[in-house]
Amino acid sequence: MKRKILSLLLAVTMVLGLLTGCGGGSGDSGSGSGSGSDKGGTGGSDKGAATETIEVGIVLPTKDEPRWLQDQKQFETILGDAGFKYQVLYSQASSATEKTNVETLISKDMKVLIICAQDGAAAAAAVEAAKAAGVTVIAYDRLITGTDAVDYYVTFDSFAVGVAQGQYLIDNAPEGTGIPLYLFAGAASDNNAFIFFEGAWSVLQPKVADGTFKIVNSSEAVALQDKADLSRDEIAKIIGQVTTDWDFNAAKSKAESHLTAVGADAKGNVVVLAPNDGTSRAISDVFATDTDITSYIITGQDSEKASVQYIIDGKQSMTVFKDTRTLAADSVSMAVDVLDGKTPATDTTYDNGAVDVPSKQTPIVVVTKDNVKSALVDSGYYAASDFTGLE
């Protein structure tokens, strides 16, 4: 009976979550009823959580990116309102800390682990420890590779994200041929970075092959520009040249070095594949200060507040909205089914190199200046007061 009540509460909470804004999250947000939330992100626990047992443990990669603070808030809202005991821990870009976090949660009799891996391959050891302790493992947003210890995967359609970014560049590129195309990618340790790039390549490559675009900042990509389907090793070679490591400063430095290395024929009106919002803002700032850049079209993803403001101000062209309310709700719904002894609903599988992981995909939305209000404000994700110049 308890589980039926909790499932009903979860369903109500999920609906309410879609009607209320996340406000960008906060590292100091409060814990839900009977739950714990680690503010330090070092594997420790906050007041009241150290001696409690928990039902659901959540491990997120870093609290230094707004995206993950948004996810934390959604978990706290949904799990807390549904009456679950839970704890959120941050790994702070350390796979060793991530493993310690998982061990901490195992010691609290965790039944379900929801984990967004810092490094998809390195996280295998952590989830294998959880699996050995009888914990059901749900990979969250990033696939954990090379292990059969992953039970489920909840994600946005990462290939579709890349396709949306690439297609936006195609649809909004200046007229003519030989348009300079700058490629940037996420971290080589993140399986999603490969899928994002693969999706973008699937639509950009034909436009490179026919001469519409000219790749100017990756010799590896140029060497493969006539190949529609790339192997993982081939993508890795390109990412090795254009990775941002999901880091603002790394993206800034790479953009500066790439612009310094090219001639005037690689400037003028350009298009830029930027992997996410943080790197997009960093790259945009660099391109905006180069007097030889006449105009630039640049992509992003995550709909971070700062990037939404950049879009309103005309400094970033688009972002891919990945509604963390829905993703968190999907993962918690899976956790509820597991705790109820049911098989969670899935709609596809992902090959992680060891097994085909049953997965649930969440839809994405392309956001531009034209639909910022309808997609992000009218939907309740953000408040209009969060921005200036919003029409």
N, C-alpha and C positions, 0 to 999 in steps of 0.2 A: 504493500500500500504506500509505503514511504516513497518508493521509486516512482510510482504512478503520480503522486502529488508533485514530486520534483520535476517530472517530465512535463506536467501541465504548467508548472511555474516557469520552466524554461521556455515553453512555447509562447507564453504570454510575454516573457522578457524579451524574446527574440523579436516579437512584433513591436514592442515598445522601443527596442533598440534601433529599429529602422525609422522611428519617428522622432528620435532625439539626436542632437548633434554630439559628436565626440569632442569637439573643441580643441583638438590637437593633442590631447593627453597631457599628463604631468607626471614627472618622476616622483612627486610627493602625494599622488592620489591615494585615497584611503582604501582600506581593505574591506572586502565584503563580509557579510555576517559569518562569524566563525572561521575566518580565513586569515591568511598571512600574505604579506607582499614585501619582498626584499627590496629595499631602496638602494642598498649599497652595490648590488650587482656583483658581489664577490663570493657568493656561495653561502654567506651568513644568513641569519634570519632576523626579522624584526620582533618587536615586543609581542608576546602572546603566541608566537608561532613555533618557538623552539621545541616545546614539549608536546605539541599537538600532533595527532595523526592527521593526515590529509587524504582526500580522495583523488584529487587531480593536481598534478604538478605541471608547471609551465616554465619552460626555459627559453628565453629570448636572447638574441645575439648581442645587443648593445643598447644602452639607454641614451647614447649620444646622437641618435638619429630620431627625429620626430616620428617617423613611421612606426617605430616599435613602441613608443610611448602611447600612440593611438591604439595599438593592439592591446597593450596592457590594460588600458582603461576599459576596452570592450570586454575583456576577460573578467575583470573585476565586477563590472556591471552585471553581466550575464550569470556568472557563477555565484556571485554574492547574492543576487536576488533570488536565485533558484535554491539557495540554502546549502550549497556545497562547501566543504572545507577544502581550501586550495592554497597554493603559494606560487608566486611569480618570482623567478630569479633571473638575473642577467649575467651573461658570460663575459661581457666587456671585451669582445674580440679575442678571447683566449679559449682554445679548445681544452686546455688543461682545467681552466676554471669551469668550463661547461661540464666536463666529466665530474668534477667535484660537486657541482650543483645537482647533477642527477643522483649521485651517491647520497647527498644530503636528503633529497626527496624520497629516495628508496628507504632511508632510515626512518622516515615518518610514515611508513606503511602506505605509500602512494599506490593507487590501483591503476591509474591512467596517466601516462606522460604525454604532454603536448610539447613538442620541441622544434624550434626553428634553429637549425644548426649554424654555427659559426663557419664550419668547414664541413661540407657534406661527406667527405671521405673520413676525416678524423673523428667525426661524431659516431662512427660505427662502434667504437669501443664503449662509448657511453650507453648507447641504446642496447648493446648486447648485455651489459651489466644489468640494465633495467629488465630486459626480457628474462634473464636468468633468475631474477627475483619475482617473476610472475606478473610483471607490469605489462599492460598493453601500450604499445608505442604508436603515437600518431605524429608523423612528420608534418610540420606546419610551414607552409609556404616554400620551404626549401627541401628538396629531396635528399635523404641520407642514402649514400651509395655504398655498394660493395658488401652488403650484409643482408641476411634474411630476418633480422631482428626488428624490421619495420612492419607493423601490421597494417597501417593505413596512412594515406597521404592526403592532406587538404591543401589545395592550391588555387591560385588564379591560373587561367590558361596562359602560361608563360610564352608559348609559341605565338599565340594570338596577340600578346603584348608587343612582341617584336614585329609582327606583321603590321599592326596598327601604327607603330612608329615609322617603319619603312614606307608604308603607303602614304602616310601624311607628308613625308618629304617628297614623294612622287607627285602627289596631288597639288602641292603648294610650291613646287620648285619654280624658279624663274624660267622664262622661255629660252630656247636655244639648246645647244649641245655642249659637251665638254664641261658641264657645270661641276666645279670642285666639290667633292664629297669627302667629308671628314668622318672617320669611324672612331667611336670610343666604345668601350665595353666595361662590364662590371668586373668583379674579382674572379680570378681563375679558380679559386677555392669554392666558388658557389656554382652549383650545377645549373641554377636558373640563368646565370650569365650566359652560359652556352646556349640554352634554349631561346633566350631573348635574341641573341645574335643570330641564331639559326633562322628564327622567324623573320627578322629584318632582312637577312640575306636572301631569303626565298623570294622577296618582292623587289629588292634593290638590284640583285645580280643581273636580271634581264635588262635593266636600265643602264647598267654599267657596260654590259656586253654590246648593247646597240649604240653606245656612245653618248647617251643622254647625260650620264654622270661620269666623272673621272675621279677615281680614288687617288688621293694625294698624300695621305699620311701613313700608309702601311704597305711596304713592299711585299709582305706576305699575302695580303689581300689582292694586290695587283697580280701576283703570280698565279692566283687562283680565280681571277675574275671571269674566266670563261667556263667555270665549273658551277653548275646549278646546285648540286648536292655535295655538301662538304662532310667529311668524316670528323669525328670528335678531335682527332689529332690535328687536322687541318684548321679547325676552328681555334684550337688551343694555340697554334702558331700565330694566328691573327691577334687573338686576345693578348698574347704575350707582348705584342707591340703596342696595343692601344688600351690596355687595362687601366682603369682608374682606381681599382681596389675598393670601389664604392666610397672613396675618400675625397672630400672637398678639396683639400690641399694638393693631393696627388693629381686630381683632375685639372686643377689650375696650372700646376707645373707642367703637366703633359701638354696641355693646350698651348702654353707659352712656347715650349720647346718645338712643337710641331709647326707653329706659325713662323718661328724664327728659321726653321730649316727649309721652308718652301719659298719659291719665288713669287713674283707678282702674278704669274699665270695661274697660281693656285689660290688667288684671293678674289677680290671683286664680290660678286653675288654667289654665296656658297650655301650648302646644306650640311647639317651636322647631325649625326646619329649620336645622341647622348643617352646613356643607359637609364638614368633615373633623375629625379628632381634635384638632389643635392649636387650631383656632378654637372647637371645642366646649368644651374645657376653659376657655378664656378667657371665653366667653359664659356658661358654667355658673357660674363664679365670680361674675360680675356679678349674674346672676339670683338666686343663693343669698343674696346680701347685701341684696336689696331686700325690705323687710319687707312690702310689698304683694303680693309673689308668694307664693302659698300652696303651689303645687307647679309643677314644670315637667317636661315630657318633651322630651328633646333627642337629636338624632341625631349621628352622626360617621362617619368611615371611616378606614381604614389600620391599625387595631388597634395603635396605638403603646402601648408599655408603660405610660406614664403614664395613658393613657386606659383601659387595661384595669384599672388600679388604681382609677381613678375609677368605673368600672362596678361593680367589686366593692364599693366604698364607697358606692354609690348616688348618686354625683354626676353621672354621665353614664348615659344610658339604654341606648344601643346603639352598636355600631361595625360597619362593614362590613369584614370580613376579606378583604384582597386579598393572597393568598399570593405574596410576592415571589420565593420559591424557584421557583414555577411560572412566573411571568412571565419571570424571568431565564433559566430553562431553555428556555422557548419561543423567546426571542430568540437565544440561543446556538445552539439547534438550527437556526434559520434561517440563522445565520452559517455553520455547518458545511456545510449544504446548498449555500450559495453558493460556499464555498471548494472544495467537491467538484464544482462544476459542475452541481449539481442545482437544480430548482425547488422552493423551500420550500413546504410544505403550508400552505394558508390555508383559512378557513371562511366568510369574508364579505369585503365591501369597505366602505371609508369614503370618502365624497366630500370631498375637501379643498379644493374650489373650483376645482381645475384638472384633477384626474384622480380616478378611482376607485382608491383604493390597496388592493391585496390585503392582507388583514388576518387575524390570528389572535387570537381572543378567549379569555380565561382566566376561569374561573368565580369567583363571589364567594360569601361566606357571611355571613349576619347573625349577629352575636355579641351576646349579652346576658348578664346575670348567671347565667342558667340553664345556659348552655352554654359558658361561658368555659373550663372545664377540658377538656372534650372537644374543642373546636375549636382551642384554642391551646396547651394543655399536653400533652394526650395525643397530639396530632399531632406533637409535637416542635418546634413553632415557638418556644415559650418554655419555660423551666424553672419548676416550681412555686415554687422559691425566689426567683423574681423578684418575687413578690407576697406581700402579707400579707392574711390573712382569706379566703384561697381555700378553698372547701369542696369 
